[in-house]
Amino acid sequence: MDELSLFERIRRDDDAAFDTVFRTWYPRLVRYADAMLRDRAVAEEIAQEVMLAIWNGRRTLKIDESPTGYLFRATRNRALNELRHRKVEQKSHFRLVPAIEVGPAAEANMADKQIEAALREAVQSLPDRCREVFELSRVQGLRYAEIAATMEISVKTVETQMGKALRILREKMAEWLPE
């Protein structure tokens, strides 16, 4: 059965059509969100939210393009919102600085923390699209083709944005890189 006709049946309150959509896409949406979030429980919640939104909004639901694309885009957007929420949450928690240790191990640990902080700051300074491509590649582990599909851009654009991100990061991290 064609995807668009399934969604048309859902618009007409067809429980069986919704059940088919749920059973077909739910596991894939969970895997997709889990790849972005690295948290299976939250990924399941997001996939459930997407499916619930389909059912609750079924009468006004209008999908002109690929239903698969629609579902993955809705999942991606919710996962990105979750990642943003996590980032805000991390910034709002105050960390107590432990007593400063003395010795070579402490100095190495302090240098590692400085490098880590400099890298975080450098990544945050990237332009939005550039940073999103970089994080999907290096943090989430997605391949360029997967990033292109997720962001609805070409693989060439992903390559260009990745090159730009790496160039900017090399410049900003120059003092930490070996000669």
C-alpha positions in Angstrom: 0.0 0.0 0.0 1.2 3.5 -0.9 2.4 5.7 2.0 0.2 8.7 1.1 -2.9 6.6 1.0 -2.2 5.3 4.5 -2.0 8.9 5.8 -5.2 9.7 3.9 -6.9 6.8 5.7 -5.5 8.1 9.0 -7.2 11.5 8.2 -10.4 9.6 8.0 -9.9 8.0 11.5 -8.8 4.6 10.3 -7.2 2.9 13.3 -5.8 0.1 11.2 -3.9 2.5 9.0 -2.4 4.2 12.0 -1.5 0.9 13.4 0.3 0.0 10.1 2.1 3.4 10.2 3.1 2.9 13.8 4.4 -0.6 13.3 6.3 0.3 10.2 8.0 3.5 11.2 8.2 3.5 15.0 11.3 1.2 15.3 13.2 3.2 12.6 12.3 6.5 14.2 13.6 5.3 17.6 16.9 4.1 16.0 17.2 7.5 14.2 16.6 9.5 17.4 18.8 7.2 19.4 21.7 7.8 17.0 21.4 11.5 17.6 20.8 11.5 21.3 22.6 8.3 22.5 19.7 7.8 24.9 17.3 5.0 24.0 14.5 6.0 26.5 14.4 9.6 25.3 14.5 8.4 21.7 11.5 6.2 22.4 9.6 9.1 23.9 10.4 11.3 20.9 9.2 8.6 18.4 6.0 8.2 20.5 5.5 12.0 20.5 5.8 12.1 16.7 3.3 9.3 16.4 0.9 10.9 18.9 1.1 14.2 17.0 0.2 12.3 13.8 -2.9 10.8 15.5 -4.0 13.9 17.4 -3.6 16.1 14.3 -4.9 13.5 11.9 -7.9 15.6 10.7 -5.8 18.6 9.7 -2.7 16.6 8.7 -1.5 17.5 5.3 1.5 15.7 3.9 2.3 16.7 0.3 5.8 15.2 0.2 7.1 11.8 1.3 5.5 10.6 4.6 8.8 9.0 5.4 10.6 12.3 5.0 8.0 14.0 7.1 8.3 11.5 9.9 12.1 11.6 10.0 12.1 15.4 9.8 9.6 15.6 12.7 11.8 13.2 14.7 15.0 15.1 13.8 13.4 18.4 15.0 12.3 16.9 18.3 15.7 15.3 18.8 17.5 18.6 18.1 15.2 20.4 20.5 16.2 17.8 23.1 19.9 18.4 22.4 19.3 22.2 22.8 17.5 21.6 26.0 20.3 19.5 27.4 22.8 22.2 26.5 20.8 24.8 28.3 20.4 22.5 31.3 24.2 21.9 31.4 24.9 25.6 31.3 22.5 26.3 34.2 24.1 23.8 36.6 26.9 25.4 38.6 29.9 23.2 39.2 31.9 23.4 42.3 35.6 23.7 41.6 37.5 21.0 43.5 40.5 21.9 45.6 43.5 22.4 43.3 45.8 19.4 43.3 49.5 19.9 43.2 51.9 17.9 41.0 52.4 16.8 37.4 49.2 14.8 37.2 47.2 17.8 38.3 49.0 20.0 35.8 48.2 17.5 33.0 44.6 17.3 34.2 44.3 21.1 34.2 45.8 21.3 30.7 43.3 18.7 29.5 40.4 20.8 31.0 41.7 24.0 29.3 42.0 22.2 25.9 38.5 20.8 26.4 37.1 24.2 27.3 38.9 25.9 24.4 37.5 23.2 22.0 33.9 23.6 23.3 34.2 27.4 22.9 35.6 27.0 19.4 32.8 24.6 18.4 30.2 27.0 19.8 31.7 29.9 17.8 31.1 28.1 14.5 28.2 29.4 12.3 25.0 27.5 13.1 24.8 25.3 10.0 28.5 24.6 10.1 28.3 23.6 13.8 25.3 21.4 13.2 27.1 19.5 10.4 30.2 19.2 12.6 28.3 17.9 15.6 26.3 15.4 13.5 29.5 14.1 12.0 31.9 14.1 15.0 29.6 13.9 18.0 26.7 11.8 16.6 28.9 9.8 14.2 26.7 10.2 11.2 28.1 9.7 7.7 27.9 12.6 5.2 25.1 11.1 3.3 23.1 10.7 6.5 23.8 14.3 7.5 22.7 15.4 4.0 19.4 13.5 4.3 18.8 14.7 7.9 19.4 18.4 7.1 17.9 18.2 3.6 21.0 19.5 1.9 23.4 18.0 -0.6 26.4 15.9 0.3 28.6 18.5 -1.4 27.2 21.1 1.0 28.0 18.8 3.9 31.6 18.5 2.7 31.9 22.2 2.3 30.5 22.9 5.8 32.7 20.3 7.3 35.8 21.7 5.6 34.9 25.2 6.8 34.3 23.9 10.4 37.7 22.1 10.5 39.5 25.1 9.1 38.0 27.4 11.7 38.7 25.0 14.5 42.3 24.6 13.4 42.7 28.4 13.5 41.1 28.7 16.9 42.9 25.7 18.4 46.3 26.6 16.9 48.0 27.3 20.3 47.0 23.8 21.5 48.1 21.9 18.3 51.6 20.6 17.9 53.8 22.5 15.5 
